[in-house]
Amino acid sequence: MSRRRRSVRATVQEELEILPMMNLFVVLIPMLLLSAVFLEMSVIRVGLPSDEASEKPAEERLGLAVLIGDEAWVVKGRKLEPQVILREGEDAETRLRAALADVSERFPDDHEVTVRSGPSTRYDDIVQVMDAGRESGFANVSLAGGE
């Protein structure tokens, strides 16, 4: 019995070696900090559709909206004929950008576009339309639900 007590005491009296764990942290923390610098963060500025906030009366504003459907984008506004742009083909996004750029050239005073999407619309599709709007000259991109 006394032998057993001695072995337990000998085991407990030894110190824990934390030096290997500290070495690991000394290496890991700077590596994590250095890798955080290379992560690219991007922000998409989004606003709510403005109704009374604009200086222009509602009748004078273009009210440009891009509706995201499953098979097509629809570009429409108060002073525009609706344009249906099919989403099939490799040049579909280019056609959307061209349609929005044409609207931007025809109405240079309007810088607002509303992106309308349904509840099952993919996030990538929304971002794609927002990018097309910004690259076409519409600085204010708003989101609205419902198709």
C-alpha positions as CSV (number, residue, x, y, z in Angstrom):
1,M,0.0,0.0,0.0
2,S,2.8,2.4,0.8
3,R,4.4,1.8,-2.6
4,R,1.2,2.8,-4.3
5,R,1.1,6.1,-2.4
6,R,4.6,6.9,-3.3
7,S,4.1,6.4,-7.0
8,V,1.0,8.6,-6.9
9,R,2.9,11.3,-5.1
10,A,5.8,11.1,-7.5
11,T,3.5,11.5,-10.5
12,V,1.6,14.5,-9.0
13,Q,4.7,16.3,-7.9
14,E,6.2,16.5,-11.4
15,E,5.6,19.7,-13.3
16,L,3.7,20.0,-16.5
17,E,5.7,20.9,-19.5
18,I,4.0,23.7,-21.3
19,L,6.9,24.8,-23.3
20,P,6.0,22.8,-26.5
21,M,2.5,24.3,-26.4
22,M,3.9,27.8,-26.0
23,N,6.2,27.2,-29.0
24,L,3.2,26.2,-31.0
25,F,1.3,29.4,-30.1
26,V,4.4,31.5,-30.8
27,V,4.4,30.1,-34.4
28,L,0.6,30.0,-35.0
29,I,-0.4,33.5,-33.8
30,P,1.9,35.4,-36.2
31,M,0.9,33.1,-39.1
32,L,-2.8,33.8,-38.5
33,L,-2.2,37.5,-38.2
34,L,-0.2,37.5,-41.5
35,S,-2.7,35.5,-43.4
36,A,-5.6,37.8,-42.3
37,V,-3.9,40.7,-44.2
38,F,-4.4,38.8,-47.5
39,L,-8.1,38.1,-47.1
40,E,-10.1,40.3,-49.5
41,M,-13.2,41.9,-48.1
42,S,-15.7,43.6,-50.4
43,V,-18.8,45.6,-49.5
44,I,-21.8,46.2,-51.6
45,R,-23.6,49.4,-50.7
46,V,-27.3,48.8,-50.7
47,G,-30.2,51.1,-49.9
48,L,-33.9,50.8,-49.5
49,P,-36.0,52.0,-52.5
50,S,-36.8,55.7,-51.9
51,D,-40.4,56.9,-52.3
52,E,-40.7,60.4,-50.9
53,A,-37.0,60.9,-50.2
54,S,-36.1,62.0,-53.7
55,E,-36.1,65.6,-54.8
56,K,-38.1,64.7,-58.0
57,P,-41.8,63.9,-57.8
58,A,-42.7,60.3,-58.4
59,E,-44.0,61.1,-61.9
60,E,-40.7,62.5,-63.1
61,R,-38.5,59.7,-61.8
62,L,-37.6,56.8,-64.0
63,G,-38.3,54.2,-61.4
64,L,-35.9,51.7,-63.0
65,A,-36.2,48.1,-61.8
66,V,-34.6,44.9,-62.8
67,L,-36.8,41.9,-62.0
68,I,-34.9,38.6,-61.6
69,G,-36.8,35.6,-62.9
70,D,-35.9,32.0,-63.3
71,E,-35.4,32.3,-67.1
72,A,-35.0,36.0,-67.8
73,W,-34.3,39.4,-66.4
74,V,-36.9,42.1,-67.0
75,V,-35.7,45.8,-67.2
76,K,-38.6,48.2,-66.8
77,G,-39.3,51.7,-65.7
78,R,-42.0,54.4,-65.9
79,K,-40.6,55.9,-69.2
80,L,-39.4,52.6,-70.7
81,E,-40.8,49.7,-72.6
82,P,-40.1,46.5,-70.6
83,Q,-37.1,44.7,-72.0
84,V,-36.9,40.9,-71.4
85,I,-33.4,39.6,-71.5
86,L,-33.1,35.8,-71.5
87,R,-30.6,34.4,-69.0
88,E,-29.5,31.5,-71.2
89,G,-26.2,31.7,-73.2
90,E,-22.8,32.9,-72.3
91,D,-23.5,36.5,-73.3
92,A,-26.6,37.0,-71.1
93,E,-24.8,39.1,-68.5
94,T,-23.3,41.2,-71.3
95,R,-26.7,41.8,-72.8
96,L,-28.0,42.9,-69.4
97,R,-25.1,45.3,-68.9
98,A,-25.7,46.7,-72.4
99,A,-29.4,47.3,-71.7
100,L,-28.7,49.0,-68.4
101,A,-25.9,51.1,-70.1
102,D,-28.4,52.2,-72.8
103,V,-30.9,53.3,-70.1
104,S,-28.2,55.1,-68.3
105,E,-27.2,57.0,-71.4
106,R,-30.8,57.9,-72.2
107,F,-31.6,59.1,-68.6
108,P,-28.3,60.6,-67.2
109,D,-30.0,62.3,-64.3
110,D,-31.4,59.0,-62.8
111,H,-28.8,57.1,-60.8
112,E,-31.1,54.6,-59.0
113,V,-32.0,51.1,-59.9
114,T,-34.1,48.7,-57.8
115,V,-33.3,44.9,-58.0
116,R,-36.5,42.9,-57.4
117,S,-36.1,39.2,-56.5
118,G,-38.3,36.4,-55.4
119,P,-37.9,34.3,-52.2
120,S,-36.1,31.5,-54.1
121,T,-33.6,33.7,-56.0
122,R,-30.0,32.8,-55.5
123,Y,-27.7,35.3,-53.8
124,D,-25.2,35.0,-56.7
125,D,-28.0,36.1,-59.2
126,I,-28.7,39.2,-57.0
127,V,-25.1,40.2,-56.8
128,Q,-24.6,39.7,-60.5
129,V,-27.5,42.1,-61.3
130,M,-26.2,44.6,-58.7
131,D,-22.7,44.6,-60.3
132,A,-24.2,45.0,-63.7
133,G,-26.2,48.1,-62.5
134,R,-23.2,49.7,-60.8
135,E,-20.9,49.1,-63.9
136,S,-23.6,50.6,-66.1
137,G,-23.7,53.9,-64.3
138,F,-26.3,53.4,-61.6
139,A,-24.6,54.4,-58.3
140,N,-27.7,53.7,-56.1
141,V,-28.7,50.1,-56.0
142,S,-31.7,49.1,-53.9
143,L,-33.2,45.8,-53.1
144,A,-36.9,44.9,-53.0
145,G,-38.7,41.7,-52.6
146,G,-41.4,40.2,-54.9
147,E,-41.3,39.7,-58.6
